Amino acid sequence: MRLCLYFLLLAACSSISYTADPEQITALPGMKATLPCPHKTGDVIWSWLKGGNGKSLSLVTIENGKVNIIDKRFAFGSDNSLVIENVTTDLERMYLCNKYRIYLKVMKDPNKLDPEAGYKPVTQRNKGQVVDFGSGQEGTTAKPENQEPSDFWKVPVGVVVGAALVLLGIIILRHFSKNREERNPNEDEAVPEQIYEEIKDNEHQPGREPYGSPYYWTSINETPTTQHNNNKDNSVNTPAAEGGSREECVYQLAQLPLHTGNPPKTKSKKVVKGKSSAVVDGLSTDEMSKDQLEEHIIRLREELDREREERSYFQLERDKIQVYKQKLKHVLSEQHTTVSVLKIDGVSSSGLTRLQNAEKELGLRRETHGLQGDFREKKLHNENCIKELKLKHQVELMELTNTFDKRFRDIEVKYHKKTEAMIQAEGKRRRAEVLEVEDRMNSRVVALMEDQERALRGAEEYYSAAQSKLMGDQKLLKEELSEVTKLQTRSDKDLSAAQQENRKLSDALQEAQQTLPALHRQLQEDQQAKNKMVASRARVKLMDQELRDLTVEHELLLQAFEKVQQERDDLLQNQTQTLLDVQQRSGLKQLLLERKMAALTETVEKKEAQLCAALSASKVTQTAGGSAANRVEDILESKQVTINDLQGGLARDCKEYDELLRSCQEKRRSLGVDFPFRPSQLILGGKDSPGT
């Protein structure tokens, strides 16, 4: 009976627990998802449910340690888990690991924007609802394609099924109690019969002796010697008319001794024949004397009295046993009825309390669902308000950006016109200055050619001395080269040791890089969980903070623009000063060079005069004069080469100066500032050589 009741309660609990939701795992599109399996070892079949018909399609099977991947989009983990490398929206459905159910839910990424919605953000999808802010509608809720139906109906169904099973158990318990009550009388009669089954009646049951009989003895402790004396001394043992309680009756029954022996049978009253005389103490009755016969008769009478006494005692015991049997039967029947009534009352009261508890639970669940519905409505209202505020902020930001764009375009057009006018004016001035510089440079080049021809003749001596110095420097460089080779060998050794250390470090780096992806994954998962928790709370604060930051940045940019303008003015002033310094230094260097050239030309002229005097004074042959003339021509050719080299260096310096000047002019023109410096041609054309 108890096992049946326990089975019914277990079935009710299982029916209620069956209505629980399956395990749910959420993932973002394009991310990696892992579905755990409770069966860590053994054969596993991963499958998913196809539509609403309940059929499943196998994806990955593991049999006897062999892995068979049917769908290439899925992989297999070490703990029999299912791994999805690239999660998509069409993979959102119910998965089965053998019979264990797992639902994969693909969440929409809140950081991505809807391309069709313009500047309107696409908010994150709530549980069971998606808020669409496209171009068509605003604030409308739409159900997702693979949204699961609500499981709220399963809770009351499970409670009703459990209550029905409890009522069925109560009815079965009452039925069993009624059947037991019907069987109780037979059982009660069987108990005392089992207790007293050893007490058997004799075949010959003499009737009870009358109360006044001289042979009625009430005590068996003492054997009466004479019949009349025993009747006077002993008291009559009469049974009690009223019985005690149930415990007293059972205790007295247990204390009473049970006599299983049969009472002695009465002797037959037939006449004893002489041949069949009894033998007493080795003597027959015929051989006994009169005294012996009297003693024998007295002994027989005593035995007869004893037998009668035992018979009356057994009769009293039987009467007592019958009385106790009846009392015990009544007590047991009353006890059984009270116990059965108490059991029925307890079961019925427990069933009623369970029904009341179930009704209360249903009421509380309805209240909780109502409160949850109110909470969802308030949450949706707050979200709609937040979205409206965001839209207003976006509209205001767009208006501000449009106004600033207009002002920026106007300023650009204004400065573009100014720059074009300045470029045209500067172009005219530049052409005029270029013409002047070209004229001056041409005249200056002619003068320099003449001066350099004179100066280079006297520079031969200087170059010969320089060549001897160069030979000495070459020896020193060879010595330094030997030292450098030694240092290079040492550095090669150090390099080999460093390469070995680099290899060791690269091996350690590879090991660290191998462990780095797993740590990155854990870090990304933790960061995603934290970002999801923080994003919903900090989104509104961020928008307000961004608006404040934009205003502050605008003010800071205005201040920075003013600072940049001031720095530009300072740089222009500094640039003019630096250019004047450079021009002054270049002029001083040029003056020094011109003085040196003048001194060299004077020395060359003196040498030429001396050479001519020597040639005219000495009476040499025509061949010697021709060789001297050839030598002079060679010297002049070498000097012409050096002059050409110096002119090329001067041209390169002028080119670098012109490029620097052009870059500075372009920068100053872009800033709308006049540049007062002249190019190299104008500067060289304005200087007169000191030799002229």
C-alpha positions as CSV (number, residue, x, y, z in Angstrom):
1,M,0.0,0.0,0.0
2,R,2.8,2.4,0.9
3,L,4.7,1.5,-2.2
4,C,1.7,2.3,-4.3
5,L,1.2,5.7,-2.7
6,Y,5.0,6.5,-3.1
7,F,4.8,5.5,-6.8
8,L,1.8,7.9,-7.3
9,L,3.6,10.8,-5.6
10,L,6.8,10.1,-7.7
11,A,4.7,10.1,-10.9
12,A,3.1,13.4,-9.9
13,C,6.6,15.0,-9.1
14,S,7.9,13.7,-12.5
15,S,4.9,15.1,-14.4
16,I,5.5,18.5,-12.7
17,S,9.3,18.4,-13.3
18,Y,8.8,17.4,-17.0
19,T,7.3,20.8,-17.7
20,A,10.6,22.5,-16.9
21,D,12.4,24.3,-19.7
22,P,15.5,22.7,-21.4
23,E,18.9,24.2,-20.9
24,Q,19.4,27.3,-23.0
25,I,22.7,28.7,-24.4
26,T,23.0,32.1,-26.0
27,A,25.5,33.1,-28.7
28,L,26.2,36.0,-31.0
29,P,26.3,35.7,-34.9
30,G,29.8,35.0,-36.2
31,M,31.1,33.8,-32.8
32,K,32.0,30.3,-31.5
33,A,29.5,28.4,-29.4
34,T,30.0,25.2,-27.4
35,L,27.1,23.0,-26.4
36,P,27.9,20.8,-23.3
37,C,26.9,17.2,-23.1
38,P,26.2,15.5,-19.7
39,H,27.5,12.2,-21.1
40,K,31.3,12.8,-20.9
41,T,32.3,9.3,-22.0
42,G,30.7,6.5,-24.0
43,D,28.8,6.6,-27.3
44,V,27.0,9.9,-28.1
45,I,24.8,11.0,-30.9
46,W,24.3,14.7,-31.5
47,S,21.2,15.7,-33.5
48,W,18.7,18.5,-33.9
49,L,14.9,18.6,-34.2
50,K,13.4,19.2,-37.6
51,G,10.4,21.5,-37.5
52,G,7.5,20.6,-35.2
53,N,7.1,17.0,-36.2
54,G,9.5,15.7,-33.5
55,K,11.9,14.1,-36.0
56,S,15.6,14.5,-35.4
57,L,18.6,14.7,-37.8
58,S,22.0,13.4,-36.8
59,L,24.9,15.8,-36.9
60,V,27.8,14.1,-35.1
61,T,28.0,10.4,-33.9
62,I,30.6,8.9,-31.6
63,E,30.6,5.1,-31.5
64,N,33.4,3.0,-30.0
65,G,35.7,6.0,-29.9
66,K,35.2,6.8,-33.7
67,V,33.9,10.2,-34.5
68,N,31.7,10.6,-37.6
69,I,30.9,14.3,-38.5
70,I,27.9,14.3,-40.9
71,D,27.5,18.1,-41.1
72,K,30.8,20.0,-41.7
73,R,29.5,23.1,-39.9
74,F,29.9,21.3,-36.6
75,A,33.0,20.0,-34.7
76,F,33.5,17.6,-31.8
77,G,35.0,18.6,-28.4
78,S,37.1,16.5,-26.0
79,D,34.3,16.1,-23.5
80,N,31.7,15.0,-26.1
81,S,30.6,18.6,-26.5
82,L,29.3,20.0,-29.8
83,V,31.4,23.0,-31.2
84,I,30.0,25.5,-33.7
85,E,32.7,27.6,-35.2
86,N,30.6,30.2,-37.0
87,V,27.1,30.8,-35.4
88,T,24.4,31.9,-37.8
89,T,20.7,32.6,-37.3
90,D,19.5,29.5,-39.1
91,L,21.3,27.4,-36.4
92,E,18.9,28.6,-33.7
93,R,16.9,25.5,-32.7
94,M,16.7,22.5,-30.3
95,Y,19.8,20.1,-30.1
96,L,19.8,16.6,-28.6
97,C,22.8,14.9,-26.9
98,N,21.3,11.4,-26.9
99,K,18.1,12.4,-25.1
100,Y,19.4,15.5,-23.2
101,R,17.9,18.7,-24.7
102,I,19.8,22.0,-25.3
103,Y,18.4,25.0,-27.0
104,L,20.8,27.3,-28.9
105,K,19.5,30.9,-29.0
106,V,21.3,33.4,-31.4
107,M,21.3,36.9,-30.0
108,K,21.5,40.0,-32.3
109,D,24.8,41.9,-31.9
110,P,23.8,45.2,-30.1
111,N,27.0,47.0,-31.5
112,K,26.0,46.6,-35.1
113,L,23.7,49.2,-36.8
114,D,20.9,48.5,-39.3
115,P,22.0,49.9,-42.7
116,E,18.4,50.6,-43.7
117,A,17.6,52.6,-40.6
118,G,19.9,55.6,-41.4
119,Y,21.0,57.3,-38.2
120,K,18.6,55.4,-36.0
121,P,20.2,52.7,-33.8
122,V,19.1,49.1,-33.8
123,T,18.6,48.2,-30.2
124,Q,19.4,44.9,-28.6
125,R,16.7,42.2,-28.8
126,N,14.9,41.5,-25.6
127,K,13.8,38.1,-24.5
128,G,10.8,37.3,-26.6
129,Q,10.6,40.7,-28.3
130,V,12.5,42.7,-30.9
131,V,12.2,46.4,-31.3
132,D,12.5,47.5,-34.9
133,F,13.4,51.1,-35.7
134,G,13.6,50.9,-39.5
135,S,12.6,53.6,-41.9
136,G,9.0,52.4,-42.1
137,Q,7.8,52.2,-38.4
138,E,9.1,53.3,-35.1
139,G,8.8,51.5,-31.8
140,T,6.9,48.4,-33.2
141,T,7.5,45.1,-31.7
142,A,8.1,42.1,-33.9
143,K,8.4,38.4,-33.0
144,P,11.6,36.6,-34.1
145,E,11.4,33.8,-36.6
146,N,12.6,31.0,-34.3
147,Q,11.0,32.3,-31.1
148,E,9.9,29.5,-28.7
149,P,6.3,29.3,-27.5
150,S,5.7,30.2,-23.9
151,D,5.8,27.4,-21.3
152,F,3.5,29.1,-18.8
153,W,0.7,26.6,-19.5
154,K,2.8,23.7,-18.4
155,V,2.9,24.8,-14.7
156,P,-0.9,24.7,-14.0
157,V,-1.3,21.5,-16.1
158,G,1.4,19.8,-14.0
159,V,-0.2,21.0,-10.7
160,V,-3.6,19.7,-11.8
161,V,-2.2,16.3,-12.8
162,G,-0.4,16.0,-9.5
163,A,-3.6,16.9,-7.6
164,A,-5.5,14.3,-9.6
165,L,-2.9,11.6,-8.8
166,V,-3.1,12.5,-5.1
167,L,-6.9,12.2,-5.1
168,L,-6.5,8.8,-6.8
169,G,-4.1,7.7,-4.1
170,I,-6.6,8.7,-1.4
171,I,-9.4,6.8,-3.0
172,I,-7.2,3.7,-3.3
173,L,-6.2,4.0,0.3
174,R,-9.9,4.2,1.4
175,H,-10.7,1.2,-0.7
176,F,-7.9,-0.9,0.9
177,S,-9.0,0.2,4.4
178,K,-12.6,-1.0,3.8
179,N,-11.4,-4.3,2.5
180,R,-9.2,-4.6,5.6
181,E,-12.1,-3.9,7.9
182,E,-14.1,-6.7,6.2
183,R,-11.2,-9.1,6.9
184,N,-10.6,-8.0,10.5
185,P,-13.2,-10.2,12.3
186,N,-11.7,-13.4,10.9
187,E,-8.3,-12.1,11.8
188,D,-9.3,-11.3,15.4
189,E,-10.8,-14.7,15.8
190,A,-7.6,-16.3,14.5
191,V,-5.3,-14.5,17.0
192,P,-6.7,-16.0,20.2
193,E,-7.1,-19.4,18.5
194,Q,-3.4,-19.3,17.7
195,I,-2.7,-18.3,21.3
196,Y,-4.8,-21.1,22.9
197,E,-4.6,-23.8,20.2
198,E,-2.7,-26.0,22.6
199,I,-5.5,-26.2,25.1
200,K,-7.5,-29.2,24.0
201,D,-10.6,-30.6,25.6
202,N,-10.8,-34.2,26.6
203,E,-13.2,-36.5,24.8
204,H,-15.1,-37.0,28.0
205,Q,-16.0,-33.6,29.5
206,P,-17.8,-34.2,32.8
207,G,-20.2,-31.5,33.9
208,R,-19.1,-28.9,36.4
209,E,-19.6,-30.1,40.0
210,P,-22.1,-28.2,42.1
211,Y,-20.9,-25.5,44.4
212,G,-21.7,-27.4,47.5
213,S,-20.1,-30.7,46.4
214,P,-17.7,-32.2,48.9
215,Y,-15.3,-32.9,46.1
216,Y,-15.1,-29.2,44.8
217,W,-11.6,-27.9,45.6
218,T,-10.6,-24.4,44.8
219,S,-6.9,-24.7,45.5
220,I,-4.3,-27.1,44.4
221,N,-1.4,-26.0,46.6
222,E,-2.4,-28.5,49.4
223,T,-3.8,-31.9,49.0
224,P,-6.7,-32.4,51.3
225,T,-6.4,-35.3,53.8
226,T,-10.0,-35.5,54.6
227,Q,-13.0,-34.5,52.7
228,H,-14.9,-32.4,55.2
229,N,-11.9,-30.6,56.7
230,N,-10.8,-29.2,53.4
231,N,-14.2,-27.8,52.6
232,K,-14.3,-25.9,55.8
233,D,-10.8,-24.4,55.5
234,N,-10.5,-23.4,51.8
235,S,-12.4,-20.6,50.2
236,V,-14.4,-20.8,47.0
237,N,-12.5,-19.4,43.9
238,T,-15.2,-17.7,41.8
239,P,-14.3,-15.8,38.5
240,A,-14.8,-12.1,38.4
241,A,-18.0,-10.9,36.7
242,E,-16.5,-7.7,35.2
243,G,-13.2,-7.5,33.3
244,G,-10.5,-4.8,33.5
245,S,-9.0,-2.7,30.7
246,R,-7.4,-4.2,27.6
247,E,-3.8,-4.0,29.0
248,E,-4.9,-5.8,32.2
249,C,-6.6,-8.5,30.3
250,V,-3.6,-9.1,28.0
251,Y,-1.2,-9.1,31.0
252,Q,-3.4,-11.6,33.0
253,L,-3.6,-13.9,30.0
254,A,0.2,-13.8,29.7
255,Q,0.6,-14.6,33.4
256,L,-1.8,-17.6,33.5
257,P,-0.1,-21.0,33.1
258,L,-1.2,-23.2,30.3
259,H,-1.9,-26.8,31.1
260,T,-1.7,-29.0,28.0
261,G,-2.1,-32.4,29.8
262,N,-5.5,-34.1,29.7
263,P,-7.3,-34.8,32.9
264,P,-7.2,-38.5,34.1
265,K,-10.0,-40.6,32.9
266,T,-12.5,-42.1,35.3
267,K,-12.1,-45.8,36.0
268,S,-14.6,-48.2,34.8
269,K,-17.1,-49.6,37.3
270,K,-16.9,-53.2,36.2
271,V,-16.4,-56.0,38.7
272,V,-12.8,-57.1,38.8
273,K,-12.5,-60.8,38.3
274,G,-10.3,-62.8,40.6
275,K,-7.9,-63.9,38.0
276,S,-7.3,-60.3,37.0
277,S,-6.3,-59.0,40.4
278,A,-4.2,-55.9,40.6
279,V,-0.6,-55.9,41.7
280,V,0.3,-53.3,44.3
281,D,3.9,-53.1,45.7
282,G,4.7,-56.5,44.3
283,L,1.6,-58.1,45.9
284,S,-1.8,-58.8,44.4
285,T,-5.0,-57.9,46.0
286,D,-5.6,-61.5,46.9
287,E,-2.4,-61.8,48.8
288,M,-2.9,-58.5,50.7
289,S,-4.1,-58.4,54.2
290,K,-7.0,-56.3,55.4
291,D,-4.9,-53.4,56.6
292,Q,-3.1,-53.3,53.3
293,L,-6.3,-53.3,51.4
294,E,-7.6,-50.4,53.6
295,E,-4.5,-48.4,52.9
296,H,-4.8,-49.2,49.2
297,I,-8.5,-48.1,49.2
298,I,-7.6,-44.8,51.0
299,R,-4.9,-44.2,48.5
300,L,-7.3,-44.8,45.6
301,R,-9.8,-42.4,47.2
302,E,-7.2,-39.7,47.5
303,E,-6.3,-40.2,43.8
304,L,-9.9,-39.9,42.9
305,D,-10.3,-36.7,44.9
306,R,-7.2,-35.3,43.2
307,E,-8.5,-36.1,39.8
308,R,-11.9,-34.5,40.6
309,E,-10.1,-31.4,41.8
310,E,-8.0,-31.1,38.7
311,R,-11.1,-31.5,36.5
312,S,-12.9,-28.7,38.3
313,Y,-9.7,-26.5,38.1
314,F,-9.4,-27.1,34.3
315,Q,-13.1,-26.2,33.9
316,L,-12.5,-22.9,35.7
317,E,-9.5,-22.2,33.5
318,R,-11.6,-22.9,30.3
319,D,-14.3,-20.5,31.5
320,K,-11.6,-17.8,32.2
321,I,-10.1,-18.3,28.8
322,Q,-13.4,-17.9,27.1
323,V,-14.1,-14.7,29.0
324,Y,-10.6,-13.3,28.1
325,K,-11.1,-14.3,24.5
326,Q,-14.3,-12.3,24.2
327,K,-12.7,-9.3,25.9
328,L,-9.6,-9.4,23.8
329,K,-11.7,-9.7,20.6
330,H,-13.7,-6.6,21.5
331,V,-10.6,-4.6,22.4
332,L,-8.7,-5.6,19.2
333,S,-11.8,-4.7,17.0
334,E,-12.1,-1.3,18.7
335,Q,-8.4,-0.6,18.3
336,H,-8.5,-1.5,14.6
337,T,-11.5,0.6,13.9
338,T,-10.0,3.6,15.7
339,V,-6.7,3.1,13.8
340,S,-8.4,2.8,10.4
341,V,-10.5,5.9,11.1
342,L,-7.4,7.9,12.1
343,K,-5.6,6.8,9.0
344,I,-8.5,7.8,6.7
345,D,-8.8,11.1,8.5
346,G,-5.0,11.8,8.1
347,V,-4.9,10.9,4.4
348,S,-8.0,13.0,3.7
349,S,-6.6,16.0,5.6
350,S,-3.2,15.6,3.9
351,G,-4.9,15.5,0.5
352,L,-7.0,18.6,1.3
353,T,-3.9,20.5,2.5
354,R,-2.1,19.5,-0.6
355,L,-5.0,20.7,-2.8
356,Q,-5.1,24.0,-0.8
357,N,-1.4,24.4,-1.2
358,A,-1.7,23.8,-4.9
359,E,-4.4,26.4,-5.2
360,K,-2.4,28.9,-3.2
361,E,0.6,28.1,-5.4
362,L,-1.4,28.7,-8.5
363,G,-2.7,32.0,-7.1
364,L,0.8,33.1,-6.2
365,R,2.1,32.1,-9.7
366,R,-0.7,34.1,-11.3
367,E,0.3,37.1,-9.1
368,T,3.9,36.7,-10.0
369,H,3.1,36.5,-13.7
370,G,0.9,39.6,-13.4
371,L,3.7,41.4,-11.7
372,Q,6.2,40.2,-14.4
373,G,3.8,41.5,-17.1
374,D,3.6,44.9,-15.4
375,F,7.3,45.0,-15.1
376,R,7.7,44.2,-18.8
377,E,5.2,46.9,-19.8
378,K,7.1,49.4,-17.6
379,K,10.4,48.3,-19.1
380,L,9.0,48.7,-22.7
381,H,7.7,52.1,-21.8
382,N,11.1,53.2,-20.4
383,E,12.8,51.8,-23.5
384,N,10.5,53.6,-25.8
385,C,11.1,56.9,-23.8
386,I,14.8,56.3,-24.1
387,K,14.6,55.7,-27.8
388,E,12.6,58.8,-28.3
389,L,15.2,60.8,-26.4
390,K,17.9,59.3,-28.5
391,L,16.1,60.2,-31.7
392,K,15.7,63.8,-30.4
393,H,19.4,64.0,-29.6
394,Q,20.3,62.6,-33.0
395,V,18.1,65.2,-34.7
396,E,19.7,68.0,-32.7
397,L,23.1,66.7,-33.5
398,M,22.3,66.5,-37.2
399,E,21.1,70.1,-37.1
400,L,24.2,71.3,-35.4
401,T,26.4,69.4,-37.8
402,N,24.6,70.9,-40.8
403,T,25.0,74.5,-39.4
404,F,28.7,73.9,-38.7
405,D,29.1,72.4,-42.2
406,K,27.5,75.5,-43.8
407,R,29.8,77.8,-41.8
408,F,32.8,75.8,-42.7
409,R,32.0,75.8,-46.4
410,D,31.5,79.6,-46.3
411,I,34.8,80.1,-44.6
412,E,36.5,77.7,-47.2
413,V,35.1,79.7,-50.1
414,K,36.1,83.0,-48.6
415,Y,39.7,81.9,-48.0
416,H,39.9,80.1,-51.3
417,K,39.2,83.4,-53.1
418,K,41.7,85.2,-51.1
419,T,44.4,82.6,-51.8
420,E,43.7,82.7,-55.5
421,A,44.1,86.5,-55.6
422,M,47.3,86.3,-53.6
423,I,48.7,83.5,-55.9
424,Q,48.0,85.6,-59.0
425,A,49.7,88.7,-57.4
426,E,52.7,86.7,-56.2
427,G,53.0,85.0,-59.6
428,K,53.3,88.4,-61.4
429,R,55.9,89.5,-58.8
430,R,57.8,86.3,-59.1
431,R,58.0,86.5,-62.9
432,A,59.4,90.0,-62.7
433,E,61.9,89.1,-60.0
434,V,62.9,86.0,-62.0
435,L,63.7,88.1,-65.0
436,E,65.8,90.4,-63.0
437,V,67.6,87.6,-61.3
438,E,68.4,85.9,-64.6
439,D,70.0,89.0,-66.0
440,R,72.1,89.5,-62.9
441,M,73.1,85.9,-62.7
442,N,74.3,85.9,-66.3
443,S,76.5,88.9,-65.8
444,R,77.7,87.5,-62.5
445,V,78.6,84.1,-64.1
446,V,80.8,85.8,-66.7
447,A,82.7,87.7,-64.0
448,L,83.1,84.5,-61.9
449,M,84.4,82.6,-64.9
450,E,87.2,85.1,-65.4
451,D,88.0,85.3,-61.7
452,Q,88.1,81.5,-61.2
453,E,90.4,81.0,-64.1
454,R,92.9,83.3,-62.4
455,A,92.3,81.8,-59.0
456,L,92.6,78.1,-60.0
457,R,96.1,78.6,-61.5
458,G,97.4,79.5,-58.1
459,A,95.5,76.6,-56.4
460,E,97.8,73.9,-58.0
461,E,100.3,74.2,-55.2
462,Y,97.6,73.8,-52.7
463,Y,96.3,70.7,-54.3
464,S,99.7,69.1,-54.4
465,A,100.1,69.6,-50.7
466,A,96.7,68.2,-50.2
467,Q,97.6,65.1,-52.1
468,S,100.6,64.4,-49.9
469,K,98.4,64.9,-46.9
470,L,96.0,62.5,-48.4
471,M,98.6,59.7,-48.6
472,G,99.4,60.1,-44.9
473,D,95.7,60.0,-44.2
474,Q,95.4,56.8,-46.3
475,K,98.0,55.0,-44.1
476,L,96.2,56.0,-41.0
477,L,93.0,54.7,-42.5
478,K,94.6,51.3,-43.2
479,E,95.7,51.0,-39.6
480,E,92.2,51.9,-38.5
481,L,90.8,49.3,-41.0
482,S,92.9,46.5,-39.3
483,E,91.5,47.6,-35.9
484,V,88.0,47.6,-37.3
485,T,88.4,44.1,-38.7
486,K,89.5,42.9,-35.2
487,L,86.4,44.6,-33.7
488,Q,84.3,42.9,-36.4
489,T,85.5,39.4,-35.5
490,R,84.6,40.1,-31.9
491,S,81.3,41.5,-32.9
492,D,80.7,38.3,-35.0
493,K,81.3,36.2,-31.9
494,D,78.9,38.3,-29.8
495,L,76.4,38.1,-32.7
496,S,76.5,34.3,-32.7
497,A,75.9,34.2,-28.9
498,A,73.1,36.7,-29.3
499,Q,71.6,34.6,-32.1
500,Q,71.5,31.5,-29.8
501,E,69.8,33.5,-27.1
502,N,67.4,34.8,-29.8
503,R,66.5,31.2,-30.8
504,K,65.8,30.3,-27.2
505,L,63.7,33.4,-26.7
506,S,61.9,32.7,-30.0
507,D,61.1,29.1,-28.8
508,A,59.7,30.6,-25.5
509,L,57.8,33.1,-27.6
510,Q,56.2,30.4,-29.8
511,E,55.1,28.5,-26.6
512,A,53.6,31.7,-25.2
513,Q,51.9,32.4,-28.6
514,Q,50.4,28.9,-28.6
515,T,48.8,29.4,-25.2
516,L,47.9,33.0,-26.1
517,P,44.7,32.1,-28.2
518,A,43.2,30.2,-25.3
519,L,43.8,33.0,-22.9
520,H,42.5,35.5,-25.5
521,R,39.3,33.4,-25.8
522,Q,38.8,33.3,-22.1
523,L,39.5,37.0,-22.0
524,Q,37.1,37.7,-24.8
525,E,34.3,35.6,-23.1
526,D,34.8,37.4,-19.8
527,Q,34.9,40.8,-21.6
528,Q,31.7,39.9,-23.6
529,A,29.9,38.9,-20.4
530,K,31.1,42.1,-18.6
531,N,30.2,44.2,-21.7
532,K,26.7,42.7,-21.9
533,M,26.1,43.4,-18.2
534,V,27.5,46.9,-18.3
535,A,26.2,48.0,-21.8
536,S,22.6,47.9,-20.8
537,R,23.2,50.1,-17.7
538,A,25.7,52.5,-19.2
539,R,24.1,53.2,-22.6
540,V,22.0,56.1,-21.5
541,K,24.8,57.6,-19.4
542,L,27.1,57.3,-22.3
543,M,24.8,59.1,-24.7
544,D,24.5,62.0,-22.2
545,Q,28.2,62.0,-21.6
546,E,28.9,62.0,-25.3
547,L,26.7,65.0,-25.8
548,R,28.5,66.8,-23.0
549,D,31.9,65.7,-24.4
550,L,31.0,67.0,-27.8
551,T,30.1,70.4,-26.5
552,V,33.3,70.5,-24.4
553,E,35.4,69.3,-27.4
554,H,33.8,72.0,-29.6
555,E,34.9,74.7,-27.1
556,L,38.3,73.1,-26.7
557,L,38.7,73.0,-30.5
558,L,37.9,76.7,-30.7
559,Q,40.5,77.5,-28.1
560,A,43.0,75.2,-29.9
561,F,42.2,77.0,-33.1
562,E,43.0,80.4,-31.5
563,K,46.2,79.0,-30.1
564,V,47.2,77.6,-33.5
565,Q,46.7,81.0,-35.1
566,Q,48.8,82.6,-32.5
567,E,51.5,80.0,-33.0
568,R,51.3,80.5,-36.8
569,D,52.0,84.3,-36.3
570,D,54.9,83.5,-34.0
571,L,56.3,81.0,-36.5
572,L,56.0,83.5,-39.3
573,Q,57.9,86.1,-37.3
574,N,60.6,83.6,-36.3
575,Q,60.9,82.3,-39.9
576,T,61.5,85.8,-41.3
577,Q,64.2,86.3,-38.6
578,T,65.9,82.9,-39.3
579,L,65.9,83.5,-43.1
580,L,67.5,86.9,-42.6
581,D,70.2,85.3,-40.5
582,V,70.8,82.6,-43.1
583,Q,71.0,85.2,-45.9
584,Q,73.4,87.3,-43.8
585,R,75.7,84.2,-43.2
586,S,75.6,83.2,-46.8
587,G,76.6,86.8,-47.8
588,L,79.5,86.8,-45.4
589,K,80.7,83.5,-46.7
590,Q,80.5,84.7,-50.3
591,L,82.5,87.9,-49.4
592,L,85.2,85.7,-47.8
593,L,85.3,83.5,-50.9
594,E,85.5,86.5,-53.2
595,R,88.4,88.0,-51.2
596,K,90.3,84.6,-51.4
597,M,89.7,84.5,-55.1
598,A,91.1,88.0,-55.5
599,A,94.2,87.1,-53.6
600,L,94.6,83.9,-55.6
601,T,94.2,85.8,-58.9
602,E,96.9,88.3,-57.8
603,T,99.3,85.4,-57.0
604,V,98.5,83.7,-60.3
605,E,99.3,86.9,-62.2
606,K,102.6,87.3,-60.4
607,K,103.5,83.7,-61.2
608,E,102.6,84.1,-64.9
609,A,104.7,87.2,-65.1
610,Q,107.6,85.4,-63.5
611,L,107.2,82.5,-65.9
612,C,107.2,84.8,-68.9
613,A,110.3,86.6,-67.6
614,A,112.0,83.4,-67.1
615,L,111.2,82.1,-70.6
616,S,112.3,85.4,-72.2
617,A,115.5,85.6,-70.1
618,S,116.7,82.1,-70.7
619,K,118.0,81.2,-74.2
620,V,116.3,77.9,-74.7
621,T,115.6,76.2,-77.9
622,Q,112.3,76.2,-79.6
623,T,111.6,72.6,-78.5
624,A,112.1,73.6,-74.9
625,G,109.8,76.5,-75.4
626,G,107.1,74.3,-77.0
627,S,107.3,71.8,-74.1
628,A,106.9,74.7,-71.6
629,A,103.9,76.0,-73.5
630,N,102.3,72.5,-73.6
631,R,102.9,72.3,-69.8
632,V,101.1,75.6,-69.3
633,E,98.2,74.5,-71.5
634,D,97.9,71.3,-69.3
635,I,97.8,73.4,-66.2
636,L,95.2,75.6,-67.7
637,E,93.0,72.6,-68.6
638,S,93.2,71.2,-65.1
639,K,92.3,74.6,-63.7
640,Q,89.4,74.8,-66.1
641,V,88.1,71.4,-64.8
642,T,88.3,72.6,-61.2
643,I,86.5,75.8,-62.2
644,N,83.7,73.7,-63.7
645,D,83.5,71.6,-60.5
646,L,83.3,74.7,-58.4
647,Q,80.6,76.1,-60.6
648,G,78.6,72.8,-60.3
649,G,78.9,73.0,-56.5
650,L,77.7,76.6,-56.6
651,A,74.8,75.6,-58.8
652,R,73.8,72.8,-56.4
653,D,73.9,75.2,-53.5
654,C,71.8,77.7,-55.4
655,K,69.3,75.0,-56.3
656,E,69.0,73.8,-52.6
657,Y,68.5,77.4,-51.6
658,D,65.9,78.0,-54.2
659,E,64.0,74.8,-53.2
660,L,64.0,75.9,-49.5
661,L,62.9,79.3,-50.5
662,R,60.1,77.9,-52.7
663,S,58.8,75.6,-49.9
664,C,58.8,78.6,-47.5
665,Q,56.9,80.7,-50.0
666,E,54.3,78.1,-50.6
667,K,53.7,77.7,-46.8
668,R,53.5,81.5,-46.4
669,R,51.1,81.8,-49.3
670,S,48.8,79.1,-48.0
671,L,48.7,81.1,-44.7
672,G,48.0,84.3,-46.6
673,V,51.3,86.0,-45.6
674,D,53.8,87.9,-47.9
675,F,57.3,86.5,-48.2
676,P,60.0,89.2,-48.7
677,F,63.1,87.1,-49.5
678,R,64.7,86.8,-53.0
679,P,66.0,83.8,-54.9
680,S,69.7,83.0,-55.4
681,Q,69.9,84.4,-59.0
682,L,68.8,87.9,-57.7
683,I,71.2,87.7,-54.8
684,L,74.2,86.7,-57.0
685,G,73.2,89.2,-59.7
686,G,73.2,92.1,-57.2
687,K,76.7,91.3,-55.8
688,D,79.7,92.6,-57.8
689,S,82.9,90.6,-57.7
690,P,85.7,92.2,-55.9
691,G,88.1,91.6,-58.8
692,T,86.3,93.8,-61.3
